[in-house]
Amino acid sequence: MITEDRLSDVLSEFARTLVTDFPIQAILDHLVQRIVDILPIEASGVSLISPTTHPRFIAGSDESATQYESLQTALAEGPCIAAYETGEPISIPNLAEDDRFPRFAESALAVGLVAVFTFPLRNEGRCLGALDLYRTTAGPLHERDMAAAQTLADVATAYLLNAQARQAKTDLVATVSHELRTPMTSITGFIELLHDGDAGPLTHDQERFIEAIQRNSDRLTALADDLLDLATLEEVTANREQVPVDLGQVISAVQATLEPVIAARHVEVTFAIPDAPVVVRGDYEDLGSLVSNLVTNAMKFTEDGGWVRCALHDVFGHACLEVSDNGLGIPEEEQEELFSRFFRSSTALEHAIQGSGLGLTIVDSIVKSHGGDISVVSKHLGGSAFTVNLPLIDA
């Protein structure tokens, strides 16, 4: 029988799951594994169901649980579907003595399943699916275990609704980004035709107007790119394979890519990379975006004659990336919002510094997906220093 302490521990884990923005499948996988650990059952499964589709997500603590879940879907019969439809838990201590789901019972008993206890994933009149607990021996679950299972199902439902809302927002952002890029590509193409003189020579005023159109077109394109990067990052991070990556090589590649940008500014930009490899587990492109965003952000907020430094160190088993500058800095009272989406500091607004307010959000998301942390030390008109720590692995 479950104790209050063990239930409290699992609920705390789910709270951390919500904070870390786990995707839907990860939440389901975590749920079924932890329930098997704390309740007197052999397996656990969960299915998300909608009124018009078969289960969209299925998770099982092992292969047998996944088989039991899929069996109910294939037969369109079983306690999982019934709990979803009624919003009420279902207890079947012995399938051989229960006549509510005859086809499911016959098939389940044939593969060794004896008892099933099902709990709806419900929230304020809405049901997303059901959680199934499986046993290969007959007998009821203790009342406290039944209550604990329903509590976990209810809490998981709240987190699933949160994850679905995030996914819907991500899908919307991705769609809007794609739709923005299409007309921007067309506008850029027509601007090039005008510059090339295809429509005849341009007057001085017309040249100025076209340059203004080009600048604003570039801003919108950059915004669409940032939105798409953020949406794509959030969608695939959890399933993206991470491999050993030399962070020094990543920085060198970013340095080469940014050479034209650096050459166009009167800012001293330096890169310090150790000779020995600094290897982390991650995604090469994401880590490149991390470095590029930090360096270009520092350049953006550093006036002509200033400096930007990008340095990599091996510090106590961590790869320590520091990007610092002597630029405009960030007021201390605004630093808590620095990694929020679309946040624009008063410094940026005062100096009319262009940007989407998404660069540091992307950085923060990449750092978290690589098991690291990021901090900032800054003050108004006193420069900034961003420090990223990522766990090292053996080269």
C-alpha positions as semicolon CSV with decimal commas, in nm:
position;residue;x (nm);y (nm);z (nm)
1;M;0,000;0,000;0,000
2;I;0,133;0,342;-0,093
3;T;0,243;0,582;0,180
4;E;0,176;0,954;0,186
5;D;0,551;1,022;0,165
6;R;0,592;0,818;-0,153
7;L;0,289;0,983;-0,312
8;S;0,425;1,324;-0,216
9;D;0,761;1,240;-0,376
10;V;0,598;1,143;-0,706
11;L;0,378;1,453;-0,708
12;S;0,692;1,663;-0,657
13;E;0,850;1,491;-0,956
14;F;0,550;1,584;-1,168
15;A;0,583;1,943;-1,053
16;R;0,940;1,944;-1,182
17;T;0,818;1,784;-1,505
18;L;0,586;2,078;-1,563
19;V;0,862;2,330;-1,499
20;T;1,096;2,161;-1,747
21;D;0,833;2,166;-2,027
22;F;0,845;1,794;-2,105
23;P;0,660;1,693;-2,423
24;I;0,342;1,487;-2,405
25;Q;0,503;1,150;-2,471
26;A;0,768;1,209;-2,205
27;I;0,497;1,294;-1,947
28;L;0,312;0,971;-2,026
29;D;0,629;0,761;-2,013
30;H;0,723;0,913;-1,678
31;L;0,375;0,853;-1,538
32;V;0,357;0,481;-1,618
33;Q;0,708;0,408;-1,495
34;R;0,667;0,582;-1,160
35;I;0,327;0,423;-1,089
36;V;0,476;0,077;-1,129
37;D;0,746;0,176;-0,881
38;I;0,507;0,285;-0,607
39;L;0,194;0,067;-0,642
40;P;0,148;-0,313;-0,609
41;I;0,106;-0,377;-0,982
42;E;0,311;-0,544;-1,255
43;A;0,253;-0,299;-1,539
44;S;0,089;0,030;-1,625
45;G;-0,035;0,185;-1,946
46;V;-0,201;0,504;-2,059
47;S;-0,379;0,615;-2,374
48;L;-0,484;0,961;-2,487
49;I;-0,817;0,949;-2,671
50;S;-1,027;1,206;-2,855
51;P;-1,393;1,184;-2,967
52;T;-1,297;1,143;-3,333
53;T;-0,971;0,947;-3,330
54;H;-0,810;0,636;-3,194
55;P;-0,560;0,698;-2,914
56;R;-0,307;0,954;-3,034
57;F;-0,050;0,861;-2,773
58;I;0,004;0,529;-2,600
59;A;0,263;0,463;-2,331
60;G;0,342;0,143;-2,144
61;S;0,574;0,061;-1,858
62;D;0,686;-0,243;-2,058
63;E;0,595;-0,434;-2,374
64;S;0,310;-0,620;-2,205
65;A;0,144;-0,294;-2,095
66;T;0,169;-0,152;-2,447
67;Q;0,018;-0,476;-2,577
68;Y;-0,277;-0,448;-2,335
69;E;-0,338;-0,085;-2,435
70;S;-0,323;-0,167;-2,806
71;L;-0,556;-0,464;-2,754
72;Q;-0,830;-0,235;-2,621
73;T;-0,785;-0,002;-2,917
74;A;-0,798;-0,287;-3,168
75;L;-1,114;-0,433;-3,013
76;A;-1,272;-0,091;-2,948
77;E;-1,361;-0,235;-2,608
78;G;-1,211;-0,233;-2,263
79;P;-1,192;-0,048;-1,933
80;C;-0,967;0,222;-2,080
81;I;-1,229;0,328;-2,335
82;A;-1,511;0,295;-2,080
83;A;-1,331;0,514;-1,824
84;Y;-1,270;0,773;-2,094
85;E;-1,638;0,775;-2,192
86;T;-1,780;0,784;-1,838
87;G;-1,512;0,984;-1,656
88;E;-1,525;0,730;-1,373
89;P;-1,265;0,479;-1,246
90;I;-1,320;0,110;-1,317
91;S;-1,201;-0,176;-1,097
92;I;-1,178;-0,532;-1,228
93;P;-1,009;-0,752;-0,962
94;N;-1,062;-1,063;-1,176
95;L;-1,129;-1,053;-1,550
96;A;-1,252;-1,413;-1,543
97;E;-1,540;-1,309;-1,316
98;D;-1,632;-0,982;-1,491
99;D;-1,871;-0,971;-1,786
100;R;-1,851;-0,601;-1,885
101;F;-1,586;-0,641;-2,154
102;P;-1,611;-1,002;-2,279
103;R;-1,396;-0,975;-2,593
104;F;-1,121;-0,785;-2,412
105;A;-1,136;-1,022;-2,114
106;E;-1,102;-1,329;-2,335
107;S;-0,800;-1,190;-2,521
108;A;-0,638;-1,046;-2,208
109;L;-0,671;-1,368;-2,007
110;A;-0,517;-1,557;-2,298
111;V;-0,195;-1,354;-2,262
112;G;-0,181;-1,375;-1,882
113;L;-0,357;-1,057;-1,769
114;V;-0,589;-1,113;-1,472
115;A;-0,680;-0,779;-1,310
116;V;-0,722;-0,423;-1,441
117;F;-0,780;-0,095;-1,258
118;T;-0,852;0,207;-1,478
119;F;-0,861;0,579;-1,397
120;P;-0,982;0,857;-1,628
121;L;-0,750;1,144;-1,719
122;R;-1,006;1,410;-1,631
123;N;-1,010;1,783;-1,566
124;E;-1,320;1,998;-1,510
125;G;-1,556;1,786;-1,715
126;R;-1,303;1,712;-1,985
127;C;-1,143;1,370;-2,032
128;L;-0,824;1,308;-2,229
129;G;-0,798;0,930;-2,195
130;A;-0,729;0,681;-1,920
131;L;-0,459;0,529;-1,704
132;D;-0,460;0,148;-1,668
133;L;-0,296;-0,054;-1,389
134;Y;-0,235;-0,422;-1,471
135;R;-0,182;-0,730;-1,254
136;T;-0,128;-1,096;-1,332
137;T;-0,289;-1,206;-1,007
138;A;-0,648;-1,164;-0,891
139;G;-0,750;-0,938;-0,607
140;P;-0,858;-0,579;-0,541
141;L;-0,635;-0,277;-0,486
142;H;-0,643;-0,112;-0,146
143;E;-0,869;0,191;-0,127
144;R;-0,571;0,418;-0,060
145;D;-0,391;0,285;-0,369
146;M;-0,702;0,349;-0,580
147;A;-0,722;0,706;-0,451
148;A;-0,350;0,763;-0,510
149;A;-0,376;0,638;-0,869
150;Q;-0,668;0,870;-0,943
151;T;-0,479;1,162;-0,787
152;L;-0,180;1,093;-1,010
153;A;-0,407;1,063;-1,312
154;D;-0,570;1,398;-1,231
155;V;-0,235;1,571;-1,179
156;A;-0,095;1,421;-1,500
157;T;-0,402;1,550;-1,685
158;A;-0,330;1,906;-1,577
159;Y;0,026;1,875;-1,706
160;L;-0,095;1,717;-2,030
161;L;-0,333;2,006;-2,090
162;N;-0,043;2,244;-2,033
163;A;0,171;2,050;-2,281
164;Q;-0,110;2,051;-2,538
165;A;-0,148;2,427;-2,501
166;R;0,226;2,470;-2,554
167;Q;0,211;2,248;-2,862
168;A;-0,081;2,443;-3,006
169;K;0,106;2,769;-2,950
170;T;0,419;2,625;-3,109
171;D;0,220;2,508;-3,413
172;L;0,064;2,852;-3,449
173;V;0,401;3,025;-3,426
174;A;0,548;2,791;-3,687
175;T;0,254;2,851;-3,923
176;V;0,273;3,228;-3,885
177;S;0,649;3,218;-3,943
178;H;0,610;3,023;-4,266
179;E;0,337;3,258;-4,383
180;L;0,556;3,562;-4,309
181;R;0,853;3,425;-4,498
182;T;0,664;3,373;-4,823
183;P;0,571;3,740;-4,886
184;M;0,908;3,855;-4,751
185;T;1,085;3,642;-5,012
186;S;0,868;3,801;-5,282
187;I;0,934;4,154;-5,153
188;T;1,309;4,091;-5,144
189;G;1,298;3,960;-5,500
190;F;1,121;4,268;-5,633
191;I;1,362;4,495;-5,443
192;E;1,653;4,323;-5,618
193;L;1,484;4,374;-5,956
194;L;1,443;4,745;-5,884
195;H;1,806;4,775;-5,772
196;D;1,918;4,601;-6,092
197;G;1,732;4,860;-6,299
198;D;1,484;4,616;-6,453
199;A;1,209;4,878;-6,411
200;G;1,427;5,165;-6,527
201;P;1,669;5,400;-6,350
202;L;1,582;5,513;-5,997
203;T;1,591;5,863;-5,858
204;H;1,778;5,945;-5,539
205;D;1,454;5,953;-5,338
206;Q;1,341;5,623;-5,486
207;E;1,673;5,466;-5,383
208;R;1,619;5,587;-5,025
209;F;1,265;5,449;-5,020
210;I;1,381;5,111;-5,147
211;E;1,657;5,098;-4,886
212;A;1,396;5,162;-4,614
213;I;1,179;4,883;-4,758
214;Q;1,482;4,654;-4,762
215;R;1,569;4,729;-4,398
216;N;1,217;4,659;-4,278
217;S;1,191;4,351;-4,496
218;D;1,512;4,221;-4,339
219;R;1,369;4,288;-3,991
220;L;1,052;4,093;-4,066
221;T;1,251;3,808;-4,220
222;A;1,474;3,794;-3,912
223;L;1,168;3,788;-3,688
224;A;1,013;3,505;-3,890
225;D;1,341;3,312;-3,875
226;D;1,364;3,356;-3,496
227;L;1,004;3,247;-3,446
228;L;1,056;2,942;-3,665
229;D;1,383;2,855;-3,490
230;L;1,215;2,874;-3,151
231;A;0,912;2,670;-3,261
232;T;1,130;2,406;-3,427
233;L;1,362;2,388;-3,126
234;E;1,075;2,332;-2,882
235;E;0,916;2,070;-3,108
236;V;1,215;1,845;-3,173
237;T;1,452;1,900;-2,880
238;A;1,318;1,611;-2,677
239;N;1,364;1,364;-2,967
240;R;1,686;1,508;-3,110
241;E;1,987;1,281;-3,076
242;Q;2,274;1,434;-2,882
243;V;2,627;1,320;-2,963
244;P;2,977;1,419;-2,847
245;V;3,058;1,767;-2,983
246;D;3,378;1,967;-2,945
247;L;3,252;2,307;-2,835
248;G;3,579;2,463;-2,952
249;Q;3,505;2,354;-3,309
250;V;3,155;2,498;-3,280
251;I;3,293;2,836;-3,174
252;S;3,550;2,835;-3,454
253;A;3,274;2,769;-3,710
254;V;3,063;3,051;-3,565
255;Q;3,362;3,285;-3,577
256;A;3,412;3,210;-3,948
257;T;3,042;3,260;-4,021
258;L;3,030;3,593;-3,841
259;E;3,339;3,740;-4,008
260;P;3,137;3,962;-4,251
261;V;2,916;4,087;-3,965
262;I;3,218;4,163;-3,748
263;A;3,400;4,337;-4,035
264;A;3,104;4,570;-4,083
265;R;3,126;4,697;-3,724
266;H;3,386;4,909;-3,546
267;V;3,387;4,671;-3,249
268;E;3,679;4,453;-3,141
269;V;3,554;4,093;-3,127
270;T;3,792;3,826;-2,993
271;F;3,759;3,451;-2,952
272;A;3,964;3,246;-2,703
273;I;3,949;2,868;-2,750
274;P;4,171;2,615;-2,568
275;D;4,395;2,388;-2,775
276;A;4,256;2,071;-2,619
277;P;3,904;1,956;-2,717
278;V;3,621;2,065;-2,488
279;V;3,364;1,794;-2,552
280;V;3,000;1,808;-2,448
281;R;2,703;1,594;-2,542
282;G;2,469;1,788;-2,764
283;D;2,348;1,893;-3,106
284;Y;2,607;2,073;-3,322
285;E;2,361;2,311;-3,491
286;D;2,186;2,404;-3,167
287;L;2,518;2,477;-2,995
288;G;2,618;2,690;-3,293
289;S;2,295;2,889;-3,257
290;L;2,367;2,933;-2,887
291;V;2,714;3,081;-2,950
292;S;2,602;3,290;-3,247
293;N;2,309;3,442;-3,060
294;L;2,521;3,536;-2,760
295;V;2,798;3,695;-2,970
296;T;2,566;3,887;-3,204
297;N;2,358;4,002;-2,908
298;A;2,672;4,136;-2,739
299;M;2,775;4,316;-3,059
300;K;2,429;4,466;-3,096
301;F;2,449;4,628;-2,752
302;T;2,810;4,745;-2,787
303;E;2,875;5,081;-2,945
304;D;3,155;5,156;-3,192
305;G;3,495;5,148;-3,026
306;G;3,389;4,886;-2,774
307;W;3,484;4,520;-2,739
308;V;3,321;4,176;-2,727
309;R;3,498;3,866;-2,597
310;C;3,399;3,503;-2,642
311;A;3,602;3,264;-2,427
312;L;3,579;2,891;-2,362
313;H;3,726;2,722;-2,054
314;D;3,727;2,380;-1,890
315;V;3,622;2,451;-1,531
316;F;3,574;2,172;-1,276
317;G;3,424;1,922;-1,518
318;H;3,215;2,178;-1,705
319;A;3,254;2,357;-2,034
320;C;3,234;2,723;-1,939
321;L;3,145;2,958;-2,224
322;E;3,161;3,328;-2,141
323;V;3,053;3,604;-2,377
324;S;3,122;3,949;-2,235
325;D;3,123;4,308;-2,359
326;N;3,166;4,666;-2,240
327;G;2,841;4,776;-2,400
328;L;2,518;4,931;-2,283
329;G;2,433;4,664;-2,027
330;I;2,096;4,574;-1,878
331;P;1,932;4,747;-1,579
332;E;1,943;4,514;-1,279
333;E;1,567;4,533;-1,219
334;E;1,501;4,400;-1,571
335;Q;1,738;4,104;-1,567
336;E;1,481;3,854;-1,436
337;E;1,286;3,897;-1,760
338;L;1,590;3,871;-1,983
339;F;1,516;3,521;-2,118
340;S;1,139;3,574;-2,157
341;R;0,992;3,569;-2,505
342;F;0,979;3,904;-2,681
343;F;1,138;4,085;-2,385
344;R;1,296;4,415;-2,487
345;S;1,499;4,600;-2,227
346;S;1,456;4,970;-2,169
347;T;1,813;5,010;-2,295
348;A;1,720;4,854;-2,629
349;L;1,413;5,074;-2,659
350;E;1,597;5,391;-2,557
351;H;1,874;5,335;-2,813
352;A;1,634;5,205;-3,083
353;I;1,824;4,874;-3,108
354;Q;1,637;4,643;-3,342
355;G;1,555;4,286;-3,250
356;S;1,277;4,034;-3,200
357;G;1,335;3,974;-2,830
358;L;1,371;3,600;-2,902
359;G;1,748;3,551;-2,928
360;L;1,810;3,499;-2,558
361;T;1,495;3,287;-2,529
362;I;1,642;3,055;-2,791
363;V;1,972;3,052;-2,602
364;D;1,802;2,963;-2,274
365;S;1,605;2,682;-2,438
366;I;1,919;2,532;-2,594
367;V;2,111;2,552;-2,266
368;K;1,834;2,372;-2,076
369;S;1,802;2,102;-2,342
370;H;2,174;2,031;-2,298
371;G;2,152;1,998;-1,919
372;G;2,334;2,326;-1,853
373;D;2,271;2,659;-1,692
374;I;2,316;3,022;-1,792
375;S;2,374;3,332;-1,581
376;V;2,431;3,699;-1,649
377;V;2,617;3,976;-1,472
378;S;2,534;4,323;-1,600
379;K;2,451;4,677;-1,507
380;H;2,311;4,974;-1,693
381;L;2,581;5,124;-1,919
382;G;2,833;4,889;-1,754
383;G;2,857;4,599;-2,000
384;S;2,736;4,241;-1,967
385;A;2,884;3,894;-1,914
386;F;2,681;3,584;-2,004
387;T;2,815;3,256;-1,868
388;V;2,699;2,916;-1,990
389;N;2,801;2,595;-1,810
390;L;2,754;2,261;-1,988
391;P;2,856;1,919;-1,849
392;L;3,171;1,777;-2,005
393;I;3,213;1,422;-2,129
394;D;3,530;1,230;-2,207
395;A;3,657;1,299;-2,557
